[in-house]
């Protein structure tokens, strides 16, 4: 049984990469940062659609109802970059479609407790943040979620 924060996040990264987009199918989801080497921030990546990363917003804490347990809770966020196409209305619709796909993938219930350690994923409403680099506007779609998992 392999469990823990690395396995749980790796599984969720693979799930998001498996999404087949409805719009602009030539740009699929690609995990930008898998915690295996130094990379520039997602905001600095140019001409990139659907490059994403999973970030920890808080360090894991014990989630046991009665004292210490092996169950942990961590606040995370899936951040996806969009800067193609220049048609903002099209890009907004594409991000709205993708937000729904990401929410569905995060909610599961395709995860196996014994192999991933994931007990549950509780998504929150998605957010859009504009990013300006050299007079070009990109967007970061953020999907925050609470990850409940087992630490073996």
C-alpha positions as CSV (number, residue, x, y, z in Angstrom):
1,X,0.0,0.0,0.0
2,X,1.5,3.3,-1.1
3,X,0.0,6.4,0.5
4,X,0.9,9.9,1.4
5,X,0.9,13.4,0.0
6,X,3.2,12.6,-2.9
7,X,1.1,9.6,-4.1
8,X,-2.2,11.5,-3.6
9,X,-1.1,14.6,-5.6
10,X,0.6,12.4,-8.3
11,X,-2.7,10.6,-8.8
12,X,-4.6,13.8,-9.1
13,X,-2.1,15.2,-11.6
14,X,-2.5,12.1,-13.7
15,X,-6.3,12.4,-13.5
16,X,-6.2,16.0,-14.7
17,X,-3.8,15.1,-17.5
18,X,-6.3,12.5,-18.7
19,X,-9.0,15.1,-19.4
20,X,-9.9,15.4,-23.0
21,X,-11.0,19.0,-23.6
22,X,-14.1,19.9,-25.6
23,X,-12.6,23.1,-27.1
24,X,-9.2,23.6,-28.5
25,X,-8.3,19.9,-28.4
26,X,-4.8,20.5,-29.7
27,X,-3.8,21.9,-26.3
28,X,-4.3,19.1,-23.7
29,X,-3.5,19.3,-20.0
30,X,0.2,19.1,-19.1
31,X,1.5,19.1,-15.6
32,X,4.0,21.9,-15.4
33,X,5.5,21.2,-12.0
34,X,5.6,17.6,-10.6
35,X,8.0,18.5,-7.8
36,X,10.9,16.9,-9.5
37,X,13.1,19.8,-10.4
38,X,13.4,23.6,-10.5
39,X,11.1,25.3,-13.1
40,X,10.1,28.9,-13.7
41,X,6.7,29.9,-12.2
42,X,3.6,29.0,-14.2
43,X,2.9,32.8,-14.7
44,X,6.2,33.1,-16.7
45,X,5.4,30.3,-19.2
46,X,4.5,31.9,-22.5
47,X,2.1,30.7,-25.3
48,X,0.8,27.9,-23.1
49,X,-2.7,26.6,-22.7
50,X,-3.6,24.1,-20.1
51,X,-0.3,23.9,-18.4
52,X,-1.1,23.3,-14.7
53,X,0.3,22.6,-11.3
54,X,-1.0,21.4,-8.0
55,X,0.1,23.5,-5.1
56,X,-0.2,23.1,-1.3
57,X,-1.9,26.1,0.2
58,X,-1.4,24.8,3.7
59,X,0.7,22.1,5.3
60,X,-1.1,18.9,6.2
61,X,-2.8,18.6,9.5
62,X,-4.3,15.8,11.5
63,X,-7.9,15.1,10.5
64,X,-8.7,12.6,13.2
65,X,-11.9,13.1,15.0
66,X,-10.6,11.5,18.3
67,X,-7.0,12.3,18.7
68,X,-4.1,11.5,16.4
69,X,-4.8,9.3,13.3
70,X,-3.2,8.6,10.0
71,X,-5.8,10.7,8.2
72,X,-4.5,14.1,7.0
73,X,-6.2,17.2,5.6
74,X,-4.4,19.7,3.3
75,X,-5.7,22.7,1.4
76,X,-4.5,22.6,-2.2
77,X,-5.1,24.4,-5.5
78,X,-5.0,23.4,-9.1
79,X,-3.7,26.3,-11.2
80,X,-4.0,26.2,-15.0
81,X,-2.5,28.8,-17.4
82,X,-4.3,30.1,-20.5
83,X,-3.1,32.7,-22.9
84,X,-4.2,31.3,-26.3
85,X,-6.3,32.4,-28.2
86,X,-6.4,36.2,-28.1
87,X,-10.2,36.1,-28.4
88,X,-11.1,36.7,-24.7
89,X,-14.7,35.5,-25.0
90,X,-13.6,32.2,-26.5
91,X,-10.9,31.8,-23.9
92,X,-13.4,32.5,-21.1
93,X,-15.8,29.8,-22.4
94,X,-12.9,27.4,-22.8
95,X,-11.9,28.0,-19.2
96,X,-15.4,27.6,-18.0
97,X,-15.6,24.2,-19.7
98,X,-12.3,23.2,-18.3
99,X,-13.2,24.2,-14.8
100,X,-16.2,21.8,-14.9
101,X,-13.9,19.0,-16.1
102,X,-11.4,19.6,-13.4
103,X,-14.1,19.8,-10.7
104,X,-15.5,16.5,-11.9
105,X,-12.0,14.8,-11.9
106,X,-11.2,16.1,-8.5
107,X,-14.4,14.8,-6.9
108,X,-13.7,11.3,-8.1
109,X,-14.8,8.8,-7.0
110,X,-12.2,7.0,-9.3
111,X,-9.5,7.0,-6.6
112,X,-8.6,3.8,-4.8
113,X,-7.9,4.3,-1.1
114,X,-5.4,1.4,-1.1
115,X,-3.2,2.7,-3.9
116,X,-3.6,6.5,-3.6
117,X,-4.4,7.0,0.0
118,X,-7.1,9.5,-1.0
119,X,-10.1,9.5,1.3
120,X,-11.9,12.4,-0.3
121,X,-11.4,15.6,-2.3
122,X,-13.7,18.5,-1.6
123,X,-13.5,21.1,-4.3
124,X,-14.4,24.8,-3.9
125,X,-15.6,27.3,-6.5
126,X,-13.1,28.1,-9.3
127,X,-11.4,31.5,-9.6
128,X,-9.9,33.4,-12.5
129,X,-6.9,35.7,-12.2
130,X,-5.5,37.8,-15.0
131,X,-1.7,37.8,-15.4
132,X,0.0,40.5,-17.5
133,X,3.4,39.9,-19.0
134,X,4.8,42.4,-21.6
135,X,1.4,43.8,-22.3
136,X,-0.1,40.4,-23.0
137,X,-2.9,39.2,-20.8
138,X,-3.0,35.6,-19.7
139,X,-5.3,33.9,-17.2
140,X,-4.8,31.5,-14.3
141,X,-7.8,29.3,-13.5
142,X,-7.5,28.3,-9.9
143,X,-9.6,25.4,-8.5
144,X,-9.0,25.2,-4.7
145,X,-9.8,22.0,-2.9
146,X,-9.4,20.2,0.4
147,X,-7.5,16.9,0.2
148,X,-8.3,14.2,2.8
149,X,-5.7,11.4,2.6
150,X,-4.0,8.7,4.6
151,X,-0.3,9.0,5.6
152,X,1.1,5.5,5.9
